[in-house]
Amino acid sequence: MGLPMNLHKLRKESEESATLSNRLRVKNLLGEMIESDMELFHKFGTLNNVTHTL
């Protein structure tokens, strides 16, 4: 038994929008993280920009 039509559409739209984004937002990181700590995120791809807000 498949997904109901509206859930199938929502899932498809979610998958499509996920492929259009190349950003990873991570919250609740420690303020004293250093560049070498960013290696934890290497498996998600190359980090081109890191923004830290307080």
Secondary structure, DSSP 4 states (H G I P E B T S, - for coil): ----HHHHHHHHHHHHHHHH-------S--TT--GGGGGGGGGG----------
